[in-house]
């Protein structure tokens, strides 16, 4: 078995059939589809069972609602493929993805195949690719340097990883926001002898739906836990002389605040948020002035953040104010 496609499924009756079809339509046929129903309350499971009857590569598993990280970890344990690909249940992939990935893994001594992707939101599209000149094979350190400098974009669904590269690396089930980001960095950072092949060719289509998980939920202090794990990653990154992580951590600091700005925040929450942010805003001292647009943008954010947290959170709700650097 070459590829294992792990798809967590929770209340996706409207989308899951189309997603699975984009996998079944692959020109390279040696794969399994691991579909884990995470306690869906709609007809998702019935649809999965019907689809299973059409193709013996489809495997169905069920569980009470445990969340996406637990579900992906279970998928890793179940997977039989040499390579693992994580796909969300309402997105799509290009039909030549596995063919190109198999070629890359066969011809190059790599642990990760990374590629470009497109975000589709209603009538708008945004492409996430690096310049063509960045296509090629990188050591883990070289790749992370470009990733931290935002020169190479990558999402959890725009990489395929060799299963033996995961070793004991799993998704952090404590994280509610940023668990995919944390996982990707650890996979590459902890495999410091591994090589990664990157291509800007687009093979993944992220369909951004209305009523996302980040919208209109009550704030929980756990929504800021990513800041703690970024601090843990910082220690490892700097030990490996990946100093590019410093500015990247500042970007993620503000990005995490941006995420919680969409929560329903009570008056009592503001004090909790402020106290939690103070533990980690020391990273802002790492911001070195340059004439780059990104640096100037971050300096403006830093000034606004230091002035008034409530106003800062309100400003971050403005559409697209931060999307370029997320």
C-alpha positions, -999 to +999 in steps of 0.1 A: +000+000+000+015+033-011-008+061+003-032+063+032-056+092+031-069+101+065-102+121+066-119+130+099-157+134+093-180+154+115-214+166+102-203+169+066-232+153+049-233+181+023-196+178+012-181+144+020-192+126-011-176+152-034-144+151-014-142+113-016-148+114-053-118+137-058-097+110-041-112+081-060-105+099-093-068+098-087-048+087-117-025+067-093-047+040-078-027+024-049-042+040-019-066+035+010-091+060+023-095+060+061-128+077+070-134+082+107-168+095+117-163+116+148-197+113+163-217+130+135-253+139+143-264+142+107-264+116+079-226+116+074-222+080+086-250+067+063-233+084+033-199+069+043-214+034+045-230+038+011-198+049-005-179+020+011-200-004-010-187+012-042-149+008-035-130-016-013-103+010-007-127+029+015-125+020+052-150+033+078-144+038+115-166+053+141-162+069+175-178+093+199-169+130+193-132+133+202-121+162+180-099+165+149-065+158+165-076+126+183-092+115+150-061+121+129-040+104+155-062+074+153-059+075+115-021+074+118-024+043+140-047+026+115-029+035+083-011+008+063+003+031+036+039+039+031+029+076+029+002+095+048-020+123+036-044+143+057-075+157+040-104+176+054-139+163+047-151+193+027-121+200+005-108+187-029-076+175-044-063+174-080-065+140-097-028+138-103-016+144-068-007+109-059+009+102-092+032+132-088+038+124-052+047+088-060+072+100-086+088+124-062+091+098-034+105+072-059+131+094-075+142+115-045+153+105-010+126+126+007+104+123+038+079+150+028+063+160-005+051+196-001+030+215-027+010+246-035-027+251-027-056+273-034-081+288-010-116+292-025-141+314-006-174+320-022-165+338-055-129+347-044-098+326-047-063+330-033-033+310-044-006+300-019+026+290-037+062+300-035+081+314-064+091+289-091+127+294-081+120+277-047+110+244-063+134+216-053+148+195-025+157+210+009+171+197+041+148+201+071+167+232+082+167+248+048+130+242+044+121+256+078+141+287+072+120+295+041+088+284+059+095+307+089+103+336+065+069+329+048+087+322+015+072+287+012+035+283+023+022+250+036-010+237+051-017+204+068-034+193+035-006+205+012+020+179+023+023+141+022+047+126+047+065+093+048+049+073+076+082+062+091+091+100+094+063+103+120+079+079+145+062+090+178+051+124+164+013+129+168-011+158+168-013+176+201-048+168+214-047+196+240-046+223+213-079+236+200-063+262+176-031+257+156-028+220+162-020+214+125+006+242+124+023+227+155+023+192+140+038+203+107+067+221+123+075+193+147+075+167+119+102+187+100+120+200+131+124+167+148+135+149+116+166+170+111+182+145+087+151+144+065+148+161+031+117+178+017+107+183-019+086+214-026+067+222-058+046+253-064+022+232-085-013+233-069-028+200-059-050+209-030-082+231-029-093+245+005-130+253+002-136+280+029-172+277+041-194+300+060-199+294+097-164+281+103-153+266+136-136+299+146-167+320+142-192+331+169-179+308+197-174+319+233-139+326+243-120+300+262-086+305+278-075+273+260-079+293+227-045+308+236-026+276+243-009+278+210+013+306+224+027+281+250+035+255+224+051+281+201+074+289+231+083+252+233+090+251+196+111+283+200+136+265+223+141+237+197+143+261+168+169+283+183+189+252+194+190+243+157+201+279+149+168+286+131+168+323+141+141+330+115+117+315+140+118+347+161+099+369+136+077+339+127+067+336+163+058+373+164+035+367+133+019+337+150+015+357+182-006+383+164-023+356+143-035+338+175-049+371+188-066+376+154-082+342+158-097+350+192-109+384+180-137+364+163-148+349+196-176+362+218-155+379+245-171+390+278-158+419+300-143+393+324-125+377+295-104+407+287-084+405+319-078+368+314-066+375+278-043+403+289-027+383+316-021+354+293-007+375+265+017+392+289+034+358+294+045+357+258+047+392+245+084+393+254+088+379+218+080+413+205+114+425+216+128+404+188+113+426+162+141+443+144+134+473+122+138+470+085+121+488+055+102+456+045+064+459+043+061+430+067+083+445+094+065+479+092+032+461+094+043+442+125+056+473+141+022+489+136+005+459+152+029+460+181+021+497+187-017+491+186-014+461+208+005+480+234-019+509+234-052+492+240-061+455+239-099+460+234-094+484+205-067+461+190-091+431+191-118+452+174-094+463+147-083+427+140-119+418+131-116+440+100-117+418+070-084+408+055-063+431+078-040+402+086-046+375+060-015+382+040+008+372+069-012+343+083 
